[in-house]
Amino acid sequence: MDVVSAVEEFNGYNSKDLSKFLKDSDNSTLSWKAEDGSSKQIDIEKLATALPLNLIAVLLSPNDGDKDLAYVLRGARLLNTLSDVATRHARLEQVLLDDVKVLEQVMDLVFFTLIVLSHRYQGNNLDTSPIVRTTLGACVLHLLSSFLSSHWNELALVLLAHPKVERFVESAFGSLHENTRLFRRKLTQLSGEIASDKSKLPNAVKVSHFLSQQCEASLQFLLSLCQQKPFRDRVLRNKELCKNGGILSLAHTILRLRVPECFEDSAEIIASVSRYKAKILALLLQLCEAETISYLDEVAGSPKSMQLGQSVALEFLNVLKTAFRKEESKHANTYKNKNMKLPRGFLLINSLRLVDIFSDDSNFRFSFMTTTVPFMSEILATPHEEFISSWCSVNLPTIEEEANLEHDMFNAAGFATTAMSGDAITEANYACQLSLSSMHAVTYAQLRTSCIVKIIANLHIFVPNICEEHERDLFVREFHKHIIQERPTSSAADVCKNLSSLAEYVKKLIPSLINQDDVQLLRVFTDTLRGYCNLQGEENTEQTGAGELSKLPKAENMYHTEQSLLNLAAAFNSKRMDIDAKPELEKCVLETVTITRDNTKENDPNEDDRMDAPNSNSNSQDQRKKRKRNIMNDVQIKLIERALLDEPEMQRNAAALQAWADTLSSKGSEITPSQLKNWLNNRKARLARVAKETRHTSEGENPDSPSEDQLNMPSNSKPVNPSKTEPDRAILKLDHSLEHGHFVSILDRDGKEVGTGKVFQADGRWQGKSLRDSGLCLVDVTDLKVENSKEVLNPSEVTGRTFEEAATQNGGVMRVAWDVEKIVPLLN
């Protein structure tokens, strides 16, 4: 049976032609004349069942590079046509689509092809390699929907049931990454050729657009799979793709794609590359918003992937900076007016949504306080009327549109075959049909405005005991510094005016898109920025008058500044806010006043007399600072801890926050969704910080080796072994953090959460030794997040060696002795 000849002869037949050919044949036999003039024939059913193994054999044999891959592409093209014909040919359908063995062979063909394509390309044949490889990658993925199911939920379940699903997931993303690199190299090659010969431009445009569509089609396929929760969860659990940064690396390569200047008049290429970037951002959004596993926590677990995450963030921040720059937006509008029918994807709105998520995550928040400043200044420093029409209105002149490609495997393989054969492609055309996926104009406008507000709130909020002290007002200081350095002095007032208008406008978005706390934080940011601008203005005035370095502001103006800040604190008292956050915001305002006053003293020694008046109730402020309010009782905390087992990223799900706030409120004091979100974010940040400290301790230097400071000690000083100071540290933490009845989280030696419970005994003696001296604490575990057969941290005859034994030996109460340094008090 000559399968190879049959592939070469019939891969160019579409399903209509092949059906007619079969209809004219009485016995389902395909007959043709070979190139040497001999007659050949093959039974179509035997061809269909033999073809998958034939193509696998070619892939696994020592191959002739692109030549063999081109044959696999033509074979896959014929296989896809046969699957279409089988729906109208009963016997062929039985042997091709209903035979489980054949279906398994088709899946193996897809898997092996993707594995081959995921290997780093070592050749230099950029004339054909990018074409055959990108097309083959898109086409074999299409085979899965042709043979298994066209419904994404069904296809996802079939793939997940396959024993090699992990290899499929890794190789699918890996092959797309390698094909994207080849696409980038091909763009560079074509750009060089056009520079020396302008006549090559038309064909170069066709090839570039074709390659972009093949990459986009592959990513679209994977994005559709990841929209199915079971498949997305499998991707999130894949160490190579998530913890080791595989998907981030792919995203970084895609976002760094640049369309050469020679193609700047090709609306098709620009739109396709833009959609490609928008889709990879959509995939990142899918992962970040997953409810079962925290993608950003996985990323933060590895220094390499964390660095990749920072690099990817810089790329989508750069997208926003470029898009909102005035001269760039004019260019974009010119392009859109030229060809309105080409959707460029939700590139900007997806970027804004990712900035919102990253800036709200404890792993990335600090870096975003500086990296978001340039693009935010592009938005907030625009002239007031222009700002109002763009950000405080739903009547935008243009909005983004997304589109799905309708990938045509038959014609894609045909175009690739023509281009690879060296034949002229001047007459050849290939373009995927686009299916528009628009967002309502009002929804789009409100969503992007709400993102700006939430980003400002995320970066300006300061939570004591969670945030580092140097983070206080860091974002507003960096923003102010950028404004005065990069913008005319007069624009600072425009920014404050724009922010005030924004705060007034977004009231109508509460609570559907933002909450009251976000708007309050926006107002705090605005007033703080206005204070910096006023100080800068007075400083400039004094510089002009004295002709020397500026002095600090006059006492009268400082008095008015303090008065406005104190009024702001009073305003917070009068509004319904998080009862945890309100005292801290007052404290933040008052500390700002104190710092300002301290800086003024050295210029005016009488300043204290004038500035003490508005702060005469300092004793009552001190009392408020000492008073602690628990927003949840024991029952409420136990309920929410159990809920977090099923939905660890609850703080990102508005509906879940509302539902659980209602549930918790029925078990005690009223809890608002915003209070619950703050509690969850604080809990997560504290766990992350302790885990990070634990990793640093375990990965640090040998405690017995002297540090640089010890080597520099005077000769009469004795180096201190850090390990011997650990009990003291434990005692300190015990004295200030843990008391009987406190809810806590316990961590293992790697800093991962094991479970939650309540402190049973934090002081006194246990098993004949002091808990304080031992650095231990007895905890009754109520919610275990690992197997109960896992060994406890400090096994003993009394408590048992495992959690299961601990419960058995203590009448069902899972009481364990745990290292204090591995216990995190939960915020209540």
VOGU-3710 file (C-alpha; in Angstrom, 3 decimals, decimal comma):
1> mdvvsaveef> 0,000/0,000/0,000  1,675/3,185/-1,225  0,551/5,710/1,415  3,199/8,291/0,490  2,094/8,453/-3,164  -1,552/8,691/-2,107  -0,747/11,637/0,165  1,083/13,453/-2,603  -1,763/12,794/-5,045  -4,842/13,492/-2,937
11> ngynskdlsk> -3,835/16,086/-0,302  -4,860/18,812/-2,760  -8,425/17,460/-3,024  -10,927/19,287/-0,863  -13,759/17,355/0,783  -16,208/18,133/-2,032  -13,850/16,836/-4,732  -12,867/13,785/-2,749  -16,504/12,925/-2,034  -17,271/13,115/-5,744
21> flkdsdnstl> -14,257/10,940/-6,486  -15,538/8,309/-4,045  -19,042/8,520/-5,391  -17,771/7,691/-8,852  -15,922/4,689/-7,427  -18,054/1,624/-6,793  -15,786/-0,091/-4,300  -14,297/2,890/-2,338  -11,012/2,522/-4,169  -8,917/5,541/-5,124
31> swkaedgssk> -7,112/5,178/-8,466  -4,592/7,515/-10,078  -1,664/7,757/-12,467  1,763/8,065/-10,893  4,443/10,424/-12,227  6,131/7,524/-14,001  2,880/6,733/-15,810  2,032/3,612/-13,816  -1,446/3,039/-12,441  -1,930/3,076/-8,676
41> qidieklata> -4,872/2,429/-6,418  -5,619/2,275/-2,722  -8,627/1,473/-0,585  -9,732/4,674/1,119  -10,623/2,938/4,374  -7,188/1,340/4,596  -5,582/4,686/3,746  -7,523/6,419/6,488  -6,520/3,908/9,165  -2,880/3,676/8,026
51> lplnliavll> -2,221/7,408/7,623  -1,800/8,446/11,309  0,862/5,753/11,949  2,586/6,591/8,676  2,935/10,237/9,664  4,144/9,318/13,167  6,804/7,074/11,630  8,067/9,955/9,480  8,233/12,211/12,539  10,187/9,695/14,619
61> spndgdkdla> 12,641/8,616/11,920  15,925/10,445/11,218  14,390/13,200/9,180  15,263/15,538/6,389  14,180/18,588/8,332  11,628/20,760/6,616  11,106/18,279/3,790  9,708/15,636/6,143  7,694/18,192/8,102  6,210/19,388/4,820
71> yvlrgarlln> 5,116/15,824/4,080  3,531/15,552/7,537  1,689/18,811/6,835  0,297/17,446/3,565  -0,638/14,185/5,284  -2,420/16,056/8,076  -4,242/18,065/5,417  -5,492/14,853/3,775  -6,394/13,332/7,148  -8,528/16,364/7,975
81> tlsdvatrha> -10,279/16,132/4,584  -11,007/12,441/5,181  -12,587/13,263/8,544  -14,889/15,735/6,819  -15,777/13,226/4,089  -16,463/10,567/6,729  -19,474/12,496/8,020  -21,159/11,710/4,703  -19,696/8,222/4,178  -21,021/5,637/6,666
91> rleqvllddv> -18,288/3,006/6,286  -15,470/5,582/6,426  -17,042/7,176/9,491  -17,092/3,816/11,247  -13,394/3,092/10,676  -12,069/6,652/11,052  -14,199/8,498/13,601  -15,709/5,658/15,664  -12,635/3,454/16,034  -11,042/4,280/19,394
101> kvleqvmdlv> -7,681/2,919/18,260  -7,537/5,276/15,299  -8,556/8,226/17,458  -5,734/7,411/19,877  -3,322/7,318/16,949  -4,502/10,739/15,784  -3,920/12,129/19,295  -0,444/10,582/19,340  0,245/12,194/15,965  -0,730/15,590/17,329
111> fftlivlshr> 1,317/15,130/20,499  4,461/13,931/18,684  4,224/16,744/16,143  4,016/19,390/18,851  6,950/17,835/20,698  9,082/18,008/17,536  8,040/21,604/16,872  8,780/22,637/20,468  12,476/21,779/20,114  14,668/24,816/19,531
121> yqgnnldtsp> 15,193/25,312/15,798  18,886/25,048/15,023  18,788/25,668/11,267  19,178/28,797/9,200  16,663/28,098/6,431  14,375/31,036/7,033  12,943/30,784/3,530  10,727/27,796/4,342  11,113/26,771/8,001  8,891/29,474/9,545
131> ivrttlgacv> 6,168/28,747/6,996  6,026/24,971/7,370  6,432/24,969/11,147  3,874/27,656/12,043  1,329/26,132/9,648  1,892/22,599/10,907  1,505/23,766/14,521  -1,875/25,361/13,831  -3,094/22,502/11,630  -2,409/19,609/14,007
141> lhllssflss> -4,250/21,431/16,785  -7,164/21,777/14,386  -7,117/17,987/13,918  -8,157/17,567/17,563  -11,404/19,436/17,058  -11,998/17,622/13,738  -11,596/14,133/15,185  -12,507/14,442/18,874  -15,056/17,200/19,400  -15,829/20,697/18,181
151> hwnelalvll> -17,176/21,587/21,645  -14,432/23,010/23,835  -15,734/21,591/27,112  -15,863/18,068/25,662  -12,471/18,390/23,976  -10,879/19,589/27,212  -12,180/16,559/29,130  -10,939/14,135/26,462  -7,474/15,668/26,550  -7,360/15,640/30,344
161> ahpkverfve> -8,173/11,914/30,333  -5,138/11,175/28,146  -2,130/9,788/30,068  0,240/12,120/28,188  -1,745/15,279/28,784  1,164/16,941/30,620  3,402/16,463/27,582  0,659/17,848/25,374  0,215/20,968/27,500  3,944/21,676/27,662
171> safgslhent> 4,648/20,949/23,991  1,625/22,928/22,763  2,839/26,093/24,466  6,472/25,246/23,720  5,880/24,811/19,985  3,970/28,089/19,843  6,874/29,801/21,585  9,382/28,436/19,091  7,144/29,330/16,144  6,842/32,878/17,490
181> rlfrrkltql> 10,628/33,158/17,559  10,745/31,981/13,934  8,066/34,494/12,984  10,133/37,275/14,534  13,259/36,152/12,645  11,297/35,953/9,404  10,039/39,519/9,850  13,636/40,690/10,249  14,739/38,764/7,146  11,915/40,143/5,006
191> sgeiasdksk> 12,589/43,672/6,233  16,209/43,371/5,077  15,184/42,008/1,680  12,714/44,821/1,094  15,327/47,425/2,016  17,430/46,235/-0,921  14,578/45,412/-3,324  11,253/47,227/-2,971  9,624/44,938/-5,541  9,570/42,135/-2,935
201> lpnavkvshf> 7,167/44,058/-0,698  3,835/42,587/-1,949  4,909/38,967/-1,477  6,581/39,811/1,841  3,339/41,315/3,123  1,451/38,141/2,185  3,961/35,855/3,911  4,139/38,009/7,062  0,368/38,235/7,376  0,052/34,477/6,820
211> lsqqceaslq> 2,617/33,639/9,521  0,967/35,999/11,984  -2,412/34,349/11,424  -1,012/30,836/11,952  0,537/31,867/15,285  -2,650/33,648/16,287  -4,764/30,594/15,371  -2,619/28,333/17,580  -2,840/30,693/20,540  -6,580/31,103/20,040
221> fllslcqqkp> -6,978/27,309/20,224  -5,062/27,129/23,525  -6,930/30,134/24,918  -10,263/28,428/24,166  -9,089/25,334/26,036  -7,952/27,422/29,013  -11,390/28,979/29,217  -12,536/25,553/30,417  -11,915/25,416/34,171  -10,627/21,798/34,385
231> frdrvlrnke> -8,076/22,392/31,641  -7,041/25,753/33,078  -6,463/24,175/36,477  -4,241/21,530/34,871  -2,190/24,253/33,225  -1,882/26,071/36,564  -0,570/22,900/38,202  2,074/22,402/35,514  5,386/23,335/37,086  7,206/24,038/33,814
241> lcknggilsl> 4,550/26,403/32,477  3,671/28,306/35,640  6,209/28,044/38,441  9,153/27,909/36,033  7,772/30,682/33,850  7,027/28,883/30,560  3,895/30,876/29,763  5,472/34,117/30,942  8,408/33,502/28,624  5,993/32,959/25,729
251> ahtilrlrvp> 4,121/36,143/26,655  7,356/38,104/26,797  8,356/36,939/23,306  4,932/37,791/21,853  4,733/41,216/23,490  8,179/42,104/22,170  7,142/41,482/18,565  7,670/44,639/16,523  6,197/45,231/13,069  9,010/46,565/10,834
261> ecfedsaeii> 8,584/50,020/9,326  8,331/48,568/5,835  4,963/47,030/6,842  3,554/50,126/8,560  1,045/50,619/5,716  -0,196/47,038/6,000  -3,277/47,323/8,182  -3,704/43,536/8,059  -0,298/42,794/9,619  -0,601/45,523/12,262
271> asvsrykaki> -4,074/44,312/13,261  -3,070/40,642/13,365  0,023/41,239/15,528  -2,054/43,430/17,838  -4,681/40,682/18,222  -1,894/38,173/18,884  -0,664/40,313/21,784  -4,207/40,873/23,051  -4,849/37,120/23,128  -1,736/36,306/25,163
281> lalllqlcea> -2,810/38,980/27,670  -6,262/37,392/27,730  -4,611/34,071/28,573  -2,695/35,681/31,439  -5,963/37,152/32,684  -7,548/33,681/32,621  -4,731/32,328/34,783  -4,618/35,285/37,182  -8,373/35,201/37,776  -8,510/31,449/38,433
291> etisyldeva> -10,228/30,659/41,702  -8,531/27,423/42,737  -4,823/28,202/42,344  -3,042/31,554/42,622  -1,022/31,945/39,435  0,925/34,948/40,719  1,852/33,042/43,880  3,186/30,234/41,690  5,185/32,797/39,718  6,560/34,381/42,892
301> gspksmqlgq> 7,753/30,971/44,094  10,718/31,056/41,712  13,258/33,898/41,282  13,472/33,158/37,558  9,730/33,309/36,943  9,395/36,338/39,228  11,920/38,174/37,076  10,033/37,093/33,969  6,822/38,377/35,526  8,432/41,767/36,074
311> svaleflnvl> 9,649/41,822/32,460  6,226/40,907/31,079  4,663/43,602/33,242  7,029/46,180/31,774  5,924/45,129/28,305  2,206/45,600/28,849  2,897/48,808/30,758  4,837/49,980/27,712  1,827/49,105/25,553  -0,275/51,445/27,688
321> ktafrkeesk> 2,303/54,214/27,752  2,591/54,148/23,965  -1,158/53,936/23,407  -2,040/56,850/25,670  0,742/59,125/24,530  -0,929/61,995/22,726  0,984/61,799/19,470  0,599/57,992/19,327  -3,144/58,166/19,878  -3,423/60,566/16,960
331> hantyknknm> -1,557/58,076/14,773  -3,827/55,264/15,950  -6,948/57,268/15,168  -5,624/58,023/11,696  -5,116/54,314/11,121  -8,534/53,359/12,462  -10,256/55,893/10,238  -8,376/54,435/7,312  -9,643/50,906/7,866  -12,267/50,512/10,570
341> klprgfllin> -13,121/46,928/9,684  -9,951/45,365/11,044  -10,234/44,574/14,777  -7,010/44,849/16,753  -8,125/42,936/19,828  -8,652/44,036/23,431  -4,996/44,972/23,811  -5,450/48,083/25,945  -8,315/46,922/28,141  -6,560/43,600/28,822
351> slrlvdifsd> -3,386/45,496/29,741  -5,297/47,737/32,144  -6,987/44,760/33,776  -3,613/43,065/34,277  -2,148/46,212/35,852  -5,110/46,195/38,247  -4,437/42,555/39,191  -0,648/42,850/39,459  -0,800/46,077/41,478  -3,217/44,397/43,912
361> dsnfrfsfmt> -0,888/41,440/44,456  1,582/41,540/47,332  4,292/39,960/45,170  4,316/42,731/42,546  2,766/45,770/44,238  6,002/47,453/45,306  7,592/47,448/41,840  4,374/48,744/40,289  4,549/51,857/42,470  7,267/53,141/40,152
371> ttvpfmseil> 6,745/51,316/36,862  3,126/52,445/36,426  3,955/56,125/36,794  4,836/56,905/33,132  1,628/55,555/31,606  -0,533/56,964/34,409  0,956/60,402/33,811  0,116/60,102/30,103  -3,524/59,685/31,104  -3,845/62,034/34,062
381> atpheefiss> -1,799/64,944/32,698  -3,879/65,435/29,548  -5,776/68,748/29,148  -8,894/68,794/31,269  -11,487/68,855/28,504  -9,758/66,024/26,690  -9,530/64,027/29,933  -13,245/64,471/30,619  -14,215/63,260/27,156  -11,888/60,239/27,375
391> wcsvnlptie> -12,227/59,064/30,984  -15,392/60,613/32,409  -17,688/59,760/29,540  -19,129/56,711/27,796  -19,159/58,429/24,398  -15,739/57,382/23,158  -14,918/58,044/19,472  -13,526/54,511/19,018  -13,331/51,366/21,112  -11,340/48,182/20,732
401> eeanlehdmf> -12,796/45,130/19,032  -11,728/41,515/19,451  -12,098/38,861/16,763  -11,751/35,093/16,506  -10,069/33,546/13,501  -11,947/30,878/11,572  -8,890/28,800/10,720  -9,059/27,112/7,318  -6,718/24,155/7,565  -7,065/23,088/3,933
411> naagfattam> -6,232/26,489/2,440  -3,544/27,214/5,044  -1,684/24,027/4,141  -2,178/24,853/0,455  -0,660/28,331/0,819  2,276/26,899/2,781  2,838/24,200/0,139  2,884/26,815/-2,623  5,255/29,086/-0,731  7,607/26,215/0,180
421> sgdaiteany> 7,776/24,818/-3,326  9,347/27,991/-4,619  6,371/28,746/-6,831  5,338/32,369/-7,147  2,769/33,308/-4,520  1,735/36,511/-6,268  -1,606/34,968/-7,186  -1,945/32,910/-4,000  -4,092/34,394/-1,280  -4,901/33,285/2,228
431> acqlslssmh> -6,809/35,169/4,880  -8,768/33,735/7,793  -12,330/34,886/8,161  -12,837/36,986/11,285  -15,700/36,591/13,709  -16,120/39,849/15,634  -16,412/39,786/19,415  -17,299/43,315/20,491  -17,895/44,771/23,932  -20,748/47,220/24,460
441> avtyaqlrts> -19,404/50,767/24,160  -20,744/51,828/27,573  -19,329/48,723/29,276  -15,951/49,235/27,611  -15,706/52,898/28,656  -16,743/52,250/32,248  -14,483/49,222/32,600  -11,340/51,050/31,552  -12,173/54,025/33,794  -12,768/51,721/36,766
451> civkiianlh> -9,372/50,097/36,148  -7,624/53,455/36,505  -9,355/54,130/39,824  -8,570/50,659/41,189  -4,920/50,907/40,129  -4,523/54,197/42,008  -6,276/52,715/45,060  -4,120/49,568/44,961  -0,881/51,531/44,840  -1,738/54,272/47,326
461> ifvpniceeh> -3,239/52,208/50,154  -0,955/51,652/53,136  -1,680/48,832/55,566  0,520/48,881/58,703  2,143/45,569/59,680  1,700/44,416/56,086  3,337/47,173/54,036  6,915/48,271/54,628  7,323/51,763/56,031  9,205/52,996/52,963
471> erdlfvrefh> 6,128/52,150/50,855  4,061/54,842/52,579  3,100/57,477/49,960  5,730/56,053/47,608  3,407/56,003/44,612  2,250/59,598/45,039  5,830/60,764/45,567  7,058/58,984/42,435  4,108/60,311/40,475  4,713/63,876/41,652
481> khiiqerpts> 8,412/63,653/40,849  7,638/62,412/37,323  5,117/65,199/36,745  7,477/68,015/37,709  10,369/66,494/35,717  8,577/65,423/32,568  5,656/67,869/32,375  5,299/71,666/32,454  4,737/73,090/35,907  1,214/74,144/35,017
491> saadvcknls> 0,175/70,525/34,320  0,373/69,601/38,024  -2,766/71,617/38,676  -4,399/69,983/35,661  -3,689/66,543/37,103  -5,374/67,386/40,415  -8,312/68,871/38,551  -8,614/65,733/36,432  -8,447/63,510/39,496  -11,181/65,473/41,258
501> slaeyvkkli> -13,437/65,147/38,211  -12,658/61,454/38,014  -13,586/60,912/41,675  -16,895/62,650/41,117  -17,671/60,730/37,922  -16,932/57,221/39,227  -19,516/57,473/41,985  -21,986/56,109/39,442  -19,821/52,991/39,033  -20,357/51,959/42,683
511> pslinqddvq> -20,847/49,084/43,423  -21,001/47,397/40,007  -17,384/48,028/38,989  -15,676/49,647/41,987  -16,373/49,989/45,693  -16,586/52,948/48,021  -13,123/52,321/49,464  -11,518/52,675/46,023  -13,134/56,084/45,555  -12,072/57,204/49,037
521> llrvftdtlr> -8,492/56,176/48,336  -8,633/58,088/45,060  -9,627/61,199/47,004  -6,818/60,670/49,522  -4,339/60,291/46,664  -5,673/63,486/45,050  -5,422/65,537/48,241  -1,959/64,194/49,028  -0,766/64,991/45,507  -2,293/68,465/45,774
531> gycnlqgeen> -0,345/68,978/48,991  2,908/68,053/47,251  2,062/70,358/44,346  1,293/73,263/46,696  4,594/72,774/48,506  6,436/72,637/45,181  4,678/75,815/44,036  5,731/77,717/47,154  9,249/76,372/46,807  9,417/77,663/43,235
541> teqtgagels> 8,101/81,077/44,382  10,790/81,389/47,025  13,459/80,337/44,531  12,321/83,090/42,175  12,246/85,758/44,901  15,465/84,921/46,718  17,516/83,649/43,821  18,874/80,842/45,976  17,964/77,371/47,155  14,381/77,176/48,415
551> klpkaenmyh> 13,474/77,157/52,070  10,710/75,148/53,639  7,176/76,608/53,356  6,040/79,330/55,709  4,360/78,349/58,936  0,989/79,834/57,994  0,824/77,716/54,827  1,962/74,647/56,711  -0,833/75,312/59,185  -3,406/75,352/56,389
561> teqsllnlaa> -1,916/72,167/54,908  -2,235/70,426/58,255  -5,764/71,716/58,689  -6,804/70,272/55,322  -5,283/66,904/56,203  -7,001/66,858/59,580  -10,275/67,742/57,902  -9,680/64,823/55,575  -9,288/62,530/58,597  -12,541/63,860/60,003
571> afnskrmdid> -14,215/63,246/56,661  -13,165/59,619/56,828  -14,780/59,367/60,252  -18,069/60,552/58,844  -18,169/58,037/56,007  -18,875/54,337/56,173  -15,514/52,659/55,823  -13,716/49,487/56,752  -13,500/49,680/60,559  -10,031/48,162/60,314
581> akpelekcvl> -8,785/50,636/57,728  -10,326/53,836/59,132  -8,015/54,281/62,161  -5,019/53,443/60,015  -5,960/56,055/57,412  -6,334/58,618/60,193  -2,975/57,527/61,542  -1,453/57,878/58,058  -2,816/61,435/57,726  -1,684/62,449/61,203
591> etvtitrdnt> 1,794/60,989/60,695  2,055/62,961/57,462  1,237/66,101/59,427  3,796/65,194/62,084  6,517/64,671/59,492  5,644/67,978/57,852  5,685/69,759/61,215  9,023/68,231/62,198  10,555/69,404/58,949  9,304/72,931/59,623
601> kendpneddr> 10,622/73,288/63,171  14,204/74,013/62,272  13,139/77,016/60,172  10,641/78,434/62,673  11,257/77,545/66,366  7,868/79,049/67,313  6,028/76,760/64,955  5,015/74,287/67,695  2,952/76,928/69,483  0,867/77,612/66,404
611> mdapnsnsns> 0,550/74,032/65,181  -0,350/72,280/68,433  -3,859/73,711/68,491  -5,511/71,478/65,885  -3,893/68,412/67,399  -4,795/69,049/71,028  -6,601/65,725/71,323  -3,451/63,676/70,827  -4,153/61,547/73,896  -7,440/60,319/72,409
621> qdqrkkrkrn> -5,567/59,504/69,146  -3,069/57,416/71,122  -5,933/55,541/72,773  -7,489/54,838/69,414  -4,180/53,537/68,157  -3,968/51,075/71,060  -7,564/49,926/70,746  -7,964/46,818/68,563  -11,174/45,874/66,836  -11,733/42,349/65,558
631> imndvqikli> -14,057/42,455/62,579  -14,863/38,722/62,846  -15,571/36,368/65,691  -14,263/32,800/66,022  -17,192/31,267/64,145  -16,856/33,688/61,252  -13,128/33,085/60,915  -13,592/29,324/60,959  -16,218/29,573/58,205  -14,093/31,743/55,932
641> eralldepem> -10,987/29,598/56,450  -12,936/26,540/55,326  -14,260/28,425/52,311  -10,717/29,359/51,295  -9,885/25,688/50,853  -12,190/25,632/47,819  -11,678/29,194/46,668  -8,254/30,537/47,721  -8,513/33,561/45,392  -11,891/34,698/46,721
651> qrnaaalqaw> -10,724/38,320/46,966  -10,792/38,538/43,162  -14,360/37,284/42,825  -16,870/40,058/43,485  -19,846/37,701/43,552  -18,171/35,379/46,061  -17,202/38,321/48,267  -20,805/39,513/48,379  -22,180/36,041/49,084  -19,703/35,312/51,858
661> adtlsskgse> -20,085/38,767/53,374  -23,805/38,059/53,713  -23,146/34,589/55,155  -20,602/35,848/57,688  -22,821/38,745/58,712  -25,482/36,248/59,785  -22,974/34,672/62,202  -21,877/37,833/63,983  -21,156/41,513/63,321  -21,899/42,887/59,863
671> itpsqlknwl> -19,136/42,313/57,313  -19,112/44,270/54,046  -17,564/42,851/50,828  -14,814/45,475/50,955  -13,972/44,572/54,563  -13,794/40,921/53,623  -11,563/41,694/50,651  -9,181/43,694/52,858  -9,084/40,883/55,417  -8,289/38,314/52,704
681> nnrkarlarv> -5,587/40,478/51,118  -3,972/41,111/54,486  -4,049/37,401/55,313  -2,448/36,517/51,974  0,231/39,178/52,271  1,219/38,059/55,749  1,467/34,419/54,680  3,521/35,404/51,643  5,897/37,485/53,727  6,502/34,737/56,288
691> aketrhtseg> 6,972/32,188/53,511  9,486/34,480/51,830  11,390/34,970/55,085  11,400/31,209/55,623  12,812/30,599/52,127  15,510/33,191/52,679  16,442/31,557/55,972  16,608/28,077/54,459  18,530/29,270/51,392  20,898/31,580/53,282
701> enpdspsedq> 24,463/31,189/54,455  25,675/28,569/56,904  24,864/30,073/60,303  28,147/28,772/61,669  30,199/30,812/59,164  31,034/34,384/60,206  29,245/37,201/58,397  30,931/40,275/56,942  29,845/42,304/59,989  31,354/39,707/62,325
711> lnmpsnskpv> 34,650/39,796/60,435  34,757/43,560/60,907  34,177/43,339/64,702  36,844/44,599/67,113  39,232/41,888/68,255  37,794/41,849/71,764  34,261/41,117/70,481  33,039/37,559/70,171  31,077/36,577/67,023  27,540/35,484/67,813
721> npsktepdra> 26,202/32,340/66,228  22,882/33,434/64,658  21,329/30,054/65,367  21,678/30,673/69,090  19,618/33,835/68,876  16,639/32,016/67,400  14,944/31,236/70,775  15,135/34,944/71,633  13,503/35,806/68,341  10,860/33,195/68,978
731> ilkldhsleh> 10,171/34,571/72,452  9,847/38,071/71,033  7,377/36,887/68,426  5,527/34,829/71,025  5,186/37,743/73,418  3,752/40,068/70,785  1,846/37,813/68,406  0,428/34,699/69,994  -2,071/34,346/72,813  -4,523/31,682/73,867
741> ghfvsildrd> -7,488/31,588/71,477  -5,761/33,429/68,631  -6,509/32,120/65,146  -3,302/31,209/63,358  -1,933/29,590/60,237  0,835/26,982/60,541  3,537/26,564/57,919  5,872/23,698/57,056  9,650/23,994/56,807  9,378/25,349/53,253
751> gkevgtgkvf> 7,012/28,092/54,294  3,920/26,491/52,735  0,628/26,637/54,602  -0,281/23,360/56,316  -3,491/24,377/58,041  -5,234/26,816/60,342  -6,377/26,606/63,931  -6,380/28,230/67,364  -3,608/28,682/69,903  -4,211/26,301/72,838
761> qadgrwqgks> -1,143/27,126/74,911  1,426/29,830/74,231  3,238/29,986/77,560  4,078/27,849/80,586  5,485/24,323/80,607  4,753/21,362/78,358  6,270/17,883/78,685  8,574/19,214/81,406  10,044/22,111/79,416  9,280/25,762/78,912
771> lrdsglclvd> 7,391/26,607/75,733  9,076/30,024/75,663  12,581/28,568/75,880  11,749/25,903/73,307  10,220/28,351/70,863  7,093/26,195/70,630  3,365/26,741/70,802  0,479/24,273/71,088  -2,065/24,702/68,324  -5,438/22,985/67,879
781> vtdlkvensk> -5,702/22,507/64,099  -9,261/22,976/62,854  -8,722/23,037/59,078  -5,956/20,818/57,717  -4,831/21,608/54,169  -2,585/18,560/53,674  -3,110/14,823/54,034  -3,673/13,773/57,644  -0,927/11,189/57,203  1,663/13,974/56,874
791> evlnpsevtg> 4,232/14,054/59,675  3,930/16,941/62,126  6,770/19,413/62,655  7,670/18,186/66,174  6,571/14,544/66,566  6,422/13,044/70,042  4,860/10,190/71,986  2,305/12,585/73,463  1,150/14,376/70,317  1,886/11,619/67,821
801> rtfeeaatqn> 3,961/11,583/64,655  1,246/12,501/62,158  -1,795/14,735/62,202  -3,988/11,648/62,259  -2,212/10,314/65,347  -2,448/13,768/66,976  -6,229/13,684/66,657  -6,455/10,079/67,857  -4,331/10,632/70,947  -6,202/13,757/72,019
811> ggvmrvawdv> -9,824/12,646/71,803  -10,399/13,918/68,272  -8,716/17,314/68,800  -5,776/17,689/66,412  -3,342/19,321/68,880  0,246/19,773/67,726  3,390/21,421/69,034  4,590/23,859/66,390  7,611/26,133/65,992  6,624/29,726/66,762
821> ekivplln> 8,615/30,958/63,759  6,368/28,813/61,543  3,134/30,268/62,947  1,384/33,251/61,379  -1,315/35,055/63,385  -4,355/35,579/61,189  -5,727/39,082/60,921  -9,048/39,173/62,692
//
